[in-house]
Amino acid sequence: MDCLHRRCFLTSAAAVLSSLAAPALVRPAHARATTVTIASLLGEDKPETKIWRRVADVVEARLPGRFRFNIVANGALGGEKEVAESVRLGAVQASLSTMSSLSGWVPQVQILDLPFLYRDAAHVRRVVEGGIGADLRQQLAEQGFIVGGFIDYGARHLLTKQPVTRPQQLRGVKIRVIQSPLHQKLWSAFAAVPVGIPITETYNALSTGVADAMDLTKSAYAGFKLYEVVPFLTETGHIRASGVVYFGSAFWSGLSDEERGVLGTAVSEGASYFNQLIVDDEKASMQQVEAGGGTVFAPEMPEAWLEGAQTVWGDLADVVGGMEKIKAAQGA
């Protein structure tokens, strides 16, 4: 082979080898792309899903191609408790949850659910950003839930088939509750009959008479179209529906420090975004409720509502850390 032909051969061979090697250089980046399956209870138009779209965009901008977010909306992966179990098992990597639905694993989180304890969202935020919030993060982490941020779903209100403005009118009423001791105790204090039903089954339960009332935030009330089966909303605002954005510990422990830092920052920013979305969504939700035939009432006899609710404080004091801790939260 003369020099000219030899030079051409070597040049061609180098080009071929280069082209074969190029995909190998690309493959590690693709191979490292981690799928993050996320469960959302509501649709694309709701804060519960919008927060994850925002988080996905932020993470992609900072770590291009590192993660693929698989956001499954409309409760397709189950209710909050089913999703929490899936996160602990590793089948789902992240979600949002009310504190109530995590109380089976960490009973202490019920301090954020105590009725009539918190004045507004700012009051709750002061509590979760302090020592109480730090303790809850640690306790949740020990049960496999890594908290990325605390969120506020808004206040919970009473929803009924017949108008109810006084607590005495709840006597004997079957009320759907979160499967949590606190919620069962609360409505039992008003002589209602608590029935534990997952949120994804609530519409059918109310329409068939398994339950005749429930409590929920305004945003979720509209999101699940529950005004079609419980058209009366009484603005009791008895519980601030606190929650968390969380990851499963198995997923989290498999990430690099850089990945944890970016995801943590994105979720923290997402939590603030979610809280503002809830404020805006509540206004739109109530317009939807009124257009759908829902009616809003103001509660009567506020002292009677408060008296019944505060029996829960005493019943759960030992569970959440003592009455001193409750008073500290109240005064935050």
Stockholm file with secondary structure:
# STOCKHOLM 1.0

chainA/1-332         MDCLHRRCFLTSAAAVLSSLAAPALVRPAHARATTVTIASLLGEDKPETKIWRRVADVVEARLPGRFRFNIVANGALGGEKEVAESVRLGAVQASLSTMSSLSGWVPQVQILDLPFLYRDAAHVRRVVEGGIGADLRQQLAEQGFIVGGFIDYGARHLLTKQPVTRPQQLRGVKIRVIQSPLHQKLWSAFAAVPVGIPITETYNALSTGVADAMDLTKSAYAGFKLYEVVPFLTETGHIRASGVVYFGSAFWSGLSDEERGVLGTAVSEGASYFNQLIVDDEKASMQQVEAGGGTVFAPEMPEAWLEGAQTVWGDLADVVGGMEKIKAAQGA
#=GR chainA/1-332 SS CCHHHHHHHHHHHHHHHHHHHHHHHHHHHHHTCEEEEEECSSCTTSHHHHHHHHHHHHHHHHSTTTEEEEEECTTTTCSHHHHHHHHHHTSSCEEEEEHHHHTTTCGGGGGGTCTTCCCSHHHHHHHHTSHHHHHHHHHHHHTTEEEEEEEEEEEEEEEESSCCCSGGGGTTCEEEECSSHHHHHHHHTTTCEEEECCGGGHHHHHHHTSCSEEEEEHHHHHHTTGGGTCCEEEEEEEEEEEEEEEEEHHHHHTSCHHHHHHHHHHHHHHHHHHHHHHHHHHHHHHHHHHHTTCEEECCSCHHHHHHHHHHHHHHHHHHHTCHHHHHHHHTC
#=GC SS_cons         CCHHHHHHHHHHHHHHHHHHHHHHHHHHHHHTCEEEEEECSSCTTSHHHHHHHHHHHHHHHHSTTTEEEEEECTTTTCSHHHHHHHHHHTSSCEEEEEHHHHTTTCGGGGGGTCTTCCCSHHHHHHHHTSHHHHHHHHHHHHTTEEEEEEEEEEEEEEEESSCCCSGGGGTTCEEEECSSHHHHHHHHTTTCEEEECCGGGHHHHHHHTSCSEEEEEHHHHHHTTGGGTCCEEEEEEEEEEEEEEEEEHHHHHTSCHHHHHHHHHHHHHHHHHHHHHHHHHHHHHHHHHHHTTCEEECCSCHHHHHHHHHHHHHHHHHHHTCHHHHHHHHTC
//
